[in-house]
Amino acid sequence: MARTRSICFFIMFFALLCTGSMAGDYTTPNNGDTYSLSQIASLAPATVYFSNPTSFTLSGTLNISSLDTLQISGGEGLRALTNPDSPAYGIIVRGRILVLGTEGSPAVLSSHDAVPGSWRGIIIMSEGVDVSHIDHARIEYAAVGVNVRGKATPIIENSEFYRCMYASMSVGPGFSAVIRNNTITSWERGAGVILDTASTVEVTSNTITGGAVGIATLGSDAATHLSENHTIMNDAGFVSATSDRAIVENNRFESGYLGGVAADYSTAFWNKNTMENQQMAGMGITNDAAPKLRQNIFKGNGTLGGIFISNNAVPGLGTTGDPGLNDFAHITNWNLVNFSSRDQYAPGNIWSALSPGDVIYDYADDQGDADGNGVISGRVYLSQSATSHSWILYR
């Protein structure tokens, strides 16, 4: 139950993040100019003020108007005070934000109190076509580090995110972003990246450590592409839920509780991913999910081994003309566990035992509800043909 609460916690932030400004906050003039932190501090010292020539304090919410740009340079730092009232201070961008640090001199956006969620982070609600760009930044202790809720497609790259409360990055319904080459250290109950019915999002080559969920796609479309990401020690490395259709390939989900979760009506395509050293299982597939799995590698996983299936889920694990080629050869526990009452089909996969029935849990093992979960497991159908030291099975 504690794990379930942890995985679900990251969803509970949307209403907090897009509330309006309070008295004493500052809105730029909407005249098409680009503003530095020094200029903002001169114009609105009650909202942004100097701590030293390159360090600034945020003491209200800074609103960047639709025609304007905020530019924060490498070596500059902006640290938010904690608002004793609601909402927390943050940066709301209806125009454009450019955070342009360098490898040796990042721009730092953080909190004076170093407490997760003590400021709102950057909310991009761009109304025009100018693209925001965050490069070589370090963003810390926000509710959400960067929250995309605007028309233009921001680029977020080469940056570090540290202990943001709900998520390091979030992309909202129908919006797009490019998220690449970032390093994320999540708060214990937070998420790395959340795509909430997002459209055409590229999430590539990010490393995400800790937290409830590494990456979550909640109903994203088939133009959303996740590749070459590495999640480490998350409760779930990747969660695909609602009517999600994302393409998930060449990712590595390592040393957590579950490598991946497919839930609700997810039909995402999982291809050439590696799920390894998970405490429970490489992947859990539940509700009415029907993801397609091809050429994934499962190794060194825990009690439930490679994949466990529950409720009404029917994953696409292979067909006669399109074998699954999922590799379970390096698992010492169950390769495939069918906790659902549905029959499953898994032709063309590589199993860890010469007798596949020894590593596949289905009706044969659960007659009379042997595991006591209230469901008589369905059958797993396959036929066998030997290749090397493993079995590759064709129906």
Helices and strands as residue ranges (DSSP letters): H 2-9, H 14-17, E 26-27, E 34-36, H 37-43, E 48-52, E 55-58, E 62-64, E 69-73, E 77-80, E 91-93, E 96-100, E 107-111, E 122-124, E 133-135, E 137-140, E 144-148, E 155-157, E 160-162, E 167-171, E 178-180, E 183-185, E 191-196, E 202-204, E 207-209, E 213-218, E 225-227, E 230-232, E 236-241, E 247-249, E 252-254, E 258-262, E 269-271, E 274-276, E 281-285, E 292-294, E 297-299, E 307-309, E 327-330, E 336-338, E 344-345, E 350-351, G 356-358, E 360-361, H 363-366, E 380-381, E 384-387, E 390-393
